[in-house]
């Protein structure tokens, strides 16, 4: 993945940011590049050129690349409240290391025994649950 021609890499260590009352007051809602959290990241991250704070990920631009962090649940909640017109609670937030996706496996090993009626592996039906999508907030992810 690339953003503006720079490679995106996962963070190797967590990043602590401190959001001040001034960040909360001067930050722009629904704007990943100039919200309260983005202002704090620009100040606290080493070699930071710019930052984009999204609901699930935080991207920190350095002179040579973008570093991807996991948005903590506490910061996610503040972003949602802030984007909907509420206040942003100043404080310390710890940006996490993104989890690497696990390779997909074909089927469930428990249910791979042969079914005499179908002459093949058993298939388990799983109900699809419609997930709630949060609305009225900034765009979901980084633009390319």
N, C-alpha and C positions, 0 to 999 in steps of 0.2 A: 504494500500500500504506500502511496505517496500523497503528500499535500503540497501543493504549489511547487512541484518538482523535487521536493526533498523526501527522502526515505523516512518512514515511520517505524520506530523500534520500541519494543516494550521496555519499561523501566526495569532496572535491576535492583533498585532499593527504593524504599518508601520516601516520600517527601512531605515534610511538615510545613504547613502554611499557617500564617496568623492573619486573620481577617480583622481589620480594625473598624471602629465605628465610622471613621472617615471613608473607608472602602465601601461600607454598607450605604452610606449617605450619597456618595458620588457615583456608585456603580449604576449601570444601565440595565434595566430588566429586559428579558428576552433577547439578550445580546451576549453570545458566548465569548466574545473577545473583550468586552469592557464591563462585565458584571463585577460585583464585589469580589468574588472568588478569583476572577481573572486578574484583577488589579493586585491581589495578594500574591498570586503565583508569579506575576512579572517581577515583583519586588523580592520574593523569597527564593525562587529557583535559581541555581547557579547558571550563568551564561544564557539566561533567558532573553530572547529577542521579542517574542510575543507568546500569548497563551490563548487557548480556547477551552472553555469549561462547559461540558455537556452533562446531561443527566447520568450517563453511564461511564463516560471516559473524560479524562483531562489530557489535552495535548499541549506540550511545552515545546516551543520552537527554539532551537539553538542555532548558531551560525551554520552548522552542517547537516542537521537532521531534526526531526520531531520526535519527542519522547512521549509515549503513551502511558498514562496512569489510570488506575481504577478509581472512580468517584466513590467515596465512602457514603454509606446510607445517610449519615448525619448531614453531610453536605448536600446530598440529593434532596433531602427534605427542605433544606433552607432555600435551594434553587427554586423548587416548586412554589414555595410560599412567596419568594421574592418576585418571580415571574408573574404571579397572579396579583401583584400589587401590594403585598404585605411587606414586612420588614425583614431584614437579613440579620440573623443573630451573630454578632462578632464573636470571635474565639479562635481556638486552634483546631485544625483539621488535618488528618493524616491521609494523604493520597496513597493508595495501595498499588501493588504490582499486579498487572492484569494476569488472569489465569490463562494458560495456554489451552486451547481447545483439545479435548481428548479425541482420538480417532474414533470414527463411528464403526460399530460392529454390525454384522448382518444378523439381526434377530436376537432373541433372548436365549442364552444357552440352556436355560431351564426348560424351555418349551420346544426344543429342537427334536424331541423324540418323535418317532413316526406315529402318525395317526392312522389306524387301520381303515377308517372311512375315506380319507382323502389320499391315502398312499403317499404321504409326504409330511413335512414338519407341521406341527400345530401352530396356528396363528391365534394370537390373543387380541381381542378387540379392546381398544382403549378409548374411552370417551374423550372427545376433543372439548376442551374448556376454553371458552373465549376469554382471553386475558383483558383486563381493564387497561385502557390506554389513557395516560394522563394528558389532558389537553390544556391549552392556554399557556404554554411554556415555550421556551426556545427550541430551535430545530434539534432533531434527535442526534445527529452525529456530524463528524467533520466533513467539509466539502472538499472535493478533490481539485 
